[in-house]
Amino acid sequence: MAKLYFYYASMNAGKSTNLLQADFNYRERGMATMLWTAALDDRPAHLGEGFAISSRVGLHADAHRFTAETDLWQAVNAEQVRHPLACVLVDEAQFLTRAQVWQLADIADRAGIPVLCYGLRTDFRGELFAGSAALLGLADSLVELKAVCHCGRKATMNLRVDADGSPVHEGAQTEIGGNERYLSLCRAHFSAALRADARS
């Protein structure tokens, strides 16, 4: 029976690398896949047309881009008619809507296609993203990927920083950025950074 998987971690844990490796494994065996990523994440655009997903280790691939209005059930089933899919892989899964997570669950349950989702669990305030919350509740399998804090402990938090490197306490939940905007920290160092900033 096909399953819905959620691979989650803080930033810099290799989520996109893992997704691209899984995709490669399917394709190397002659199996078709369908890749998705959030339309609002345009960071890989510098790689040129067709590279929607890229990892820090240099891997990249084309992908379909979803918005909050995208009907994933309909799109995946339309693709399945053209050629049988062995797997659906979703990067930046924290940006899915709850309805889209249910659509992905239906793809696993009714269409019999495994769905692998990769994303952040929490935002820069330690709050769950809507897509992540739905996946934590609905996925058949939850897999935590490990990132490392500068102290050597497991990094579970994403600290947003400004241009001077100071912690950001307020703002929109979604702000696309890489190492220049976010630090992956353990909970202790995340809390300490926010407390120190509040005192200054």
C-alpha positions as CSV (number, residue, x, y, z in Angstrom):
1,M,0.0,0.0,0.0
2,A,1.3,3.4,-1.0
3,K,2.1,5.9,1.9
4,L,2.3,9.6,2.5
5,Y,5.7,10.5,4.0
6,F,6.8,13.7,5.7
7,Y,10.6,14.3,5.9
8,Y,11.0,17.4,8.1
9,A,13.9,19.3,9.6
10,S,15.3,22.8,10.2
11,M,17.1,24.6,7.4
12,N,20.4,23.2,6.0
13,A,19.6,19.5,6.9
14,G,19.7,18.3,3.3
15,K,16.0,18.0,2.6
16,S,16.3,18.9,-1.1
17,T,19.3,16.7,-1.4
18,N,17.4,13.8,0.0
19,L,14.5,14.5,-2.4
20,L,16.7,14.7,-5.4
21,Q,18.5,11.5,-4.4
22,A,15.2,9.6,-4.0
23,D,14.1,11.0,-7.4
24,F,17.3,9.8,-9.0
25,N,16.9,6.3,-7.5
26,Y,13.4,5.9,-9.1
27,R,14.5,7.3,-12.4
28,E,17.7,5.1,-12.5
29,R,15.4,2.1,-12.4
30,G,13.3,3.5,-15.3
31,M,10.4,4.6,-13.1
32,A,8.6,7.9,-13.7
33,T,8.3,10.5,-11.0
34,M,6.6,13.9,-10.6
35,L,8.3,16.6,-8.7
36,W,6.6,19.6,-7.1
37,T,7.9,22.7,-5.2
38,A,6.4,26.0,-4.0
39,A,5.9,28.6,-6.7
40,L,6.9,31.4,-4.2
41,D,10.4,30.0,-3.7
42,D,12.3,31.4,-6.7
43,R,15.8,31.0,-5.3
44,P,16.9,28.4,-7.9
45,A,16.1,30.8,-10.7
46,H,19.8,31.7,-11.1
47,L,20.4,28.2,-12.4
48,G,18.3,28.9,-15.5
49,E,15.0,27.7,-16.9
50,G,13.9,24.3,-15.7
51,F,15.7,24.1,-12.3
52,A,13.0,24.6,-9.7
53,I,14.7,22.5,-7.0
54,S,18.3,22.8,-6.1
55,S,20.4,21.7,-3.1
56,R,23.4,23.2,-1.5
57,V,25.6,20.3,-2.7
58,G,24.9,21.2,-6.3
59,L,22.1,18.9,-7.3
60,H,19.1,20.3,-9.2
61,A,16.0,19.3,-11.1
62,D,13.0,20.7,-12.9
63,A,9.7,20.6,-11.0
64,H,6.1,21.6,-11.2
65,R,5.3,24.6,-9.1
66,F,2.3,24.7,-6.8
67,T,0.4,27.7,-5.4
68,A,-2.5,27.6,-2.8
69,E,-4.9,27.2,-5.7
70,T,-3.2,24.2,-7.3
71,D,-5.3,21.0,-7.3
72,L,-2.6,18.4,-6.8
73,W,-5.0,15.5,-7.1
74,Q,-6.2,16.6,-10.5
75,A,-2.7,17.4,-11.7
76,V,-1.1,14.2,-10.6
77,N,-3.9,12.1,-12.0
78,A,-3.7,13.9,-15.4
79,E,0.1,13.1,-15.4
80,Q,-0.7,9.5,-14.4
81,V,-2.9,9.1,-17.5
82,R,0.1,10.1,-19.8
83,H,2.5,7.6,-18.1
84,P,2.3,5.6,-14.8
85,L,4.0,7.4,-11.9
86,A,6.1,5.5,-9.4
87,C,6.3,8.4,-6.9
88,V,5.3,12.0,-6.3
89,L,7.9,14.1,-4.5
90,V,7.1,17.5,-3.0
91,D,9.8,20.1,-1.8
92,E,9.0,23.0,0.4
93,A,6.0,21.1,1.7
94,Q,5.5,23.5,4.6
95,F,3.8,25.8,2.0
96,L,1.1,23.3,1.2
97,T,-2.5,24.1,2.3
98,R,-4.3,21.6,4.5
99,A,-6.6,20.8,1.5
100,Q,-3.5,20.0,-0.6
101,V,-2.2,17.6,2.1
102,W,-5.5,15.8,2.0
103,Q,-5.1,15.6,-1.8
104,L,-1.7,14.1,-1.4
105,A,-3.1,11.6,1.1
106,D,-5.7,10.7,-1.5
107,I,-3.0,10.2,-4.1
108,A,-1.4,7.6,-1.8
109,D,-4.7,6.0,-0.7
110,R,-6.8,6.1,-3.9
111,A,-4.3,6.3,-6.7
112,G,-1.8,4.0,-5.0
113,I,1.2,6.4,-5.6
114,P,3.7,6.9,-2.8
115,V,4.1,10.6,-1.9
116,L,7.3,11.9,-0.3
117,C,7.0,15.4,1.2
118,Y,10.1,17.4,2.4
119,G,9.8,20.6,4.4
120,L,10.4,22.7,7.5
121,R,8.4,21.9,10.6
122,T,8.4,25.4,12.2
123,D,8.9,29.0,11.2
124,F,11.3,31.6,12.7
125,R,9.1,32.0,15.8
126,G,8.9,28.2,16.4
127,E,5.3,28.1,15.1
128,L,4.1,25.3,12.8
129,F,3.5,26.0,9.2
130,A,0.0,25.1,8.0
131,G,1.3,22.4,5.6
132,S,3.6,21.0,8.2
133,A,0.9,20.8,10.8
134,A,-1.4,18.9,8.4
135,L,1.4,16.6,7.4
136,L,2.3,15.9,11.0
137,G,-1.3,14.9,11.6
138,L,-2.0,12.9,8.4
139,A,1.3,11.4,7.1
140,D,1.8,7.6,7.5
141,S,5.5,8.1,8.2
142,L,7.3,11.0,9.9
143,V,11.0,11.1,9.4
144,E,13.2,13.8,11.0
145,L,16.3,14.7,9.1
146,K,19.2,16.0,11.2
147,A,20.9,19.4,11.0
148,V,23.6,20.5,13.4
149,C,23.8,23.6,15.6
150,H,27.1,25.3,16.0
151,C,27.4,23.7,19.4
152,G,27.1,20.2,17.9
153,R,23.6,19.5,19.1
154,K,20.7,18.7,16.8
155,A,19.4,21.9,15.2
156,T,15.6,22.0,15.3
157,M,14.9,25.8,15.1
158,N,15.2,28.4,12.3
159,L,16.4,31.8,13.6
160,R,15.6,34.6,11.1
161,V,18.3,37.4,11.2
162,D,18.5,40.8,9.7
163,A,21.4,42.2,7.5
164,D,23.4,42.8,10.7
165,G,22.9,39.3,11.9
166,S,20.5,40.3,14.7
167,P,17.5,38.1,15.5
168,V,14.2,39.1,13.9
169,H,11.2,38.8,16.2
170,E,8.3,40.0,14.0
171,G,7.3,39.7,10.4
172,A,5.5,37.6,7.9
173,Q,5.7,33.9,8.5
174,T,7.1,33.3,4.9
175,E,10.2,35.1,3.9
176,I,12.3,33.3,1.4
177,G,16.0,33.2,2.1
178,G,19.1,31.1,2.7
179,N,22.0,31.3,5.0
180,E,22.1,35.1,4.8
181,R,18.6,35.2,6.5
182,Y,18.4,32.1,8.6
183,L,20.5,30.2,11.1
184,S,19.8,26.6,12.1
185,L,20.1,26.3,15.9
186,C,19.3,23.9,18.7
187,R,16.4,25.1,20.9
188,A,18.7,26.3,23.7
189,H,20.7,28.6,21.4
190,F,17.6,29.8,19.6
191,S,16.1,30.8,22.9
192,A,19.3,32.4,24.1
193,A,19.7,34.4,20.9
194,L,16.1,35.8,21.3
195,R,16.7,36.6,25.0
196,A,20.0,38.3,24.4
197,D,18.5,40.4,21.5
198,A,15.5,41.4,23.8
199,R,17.9,42.7,26.4
200,S,20.1,44.8,24.0
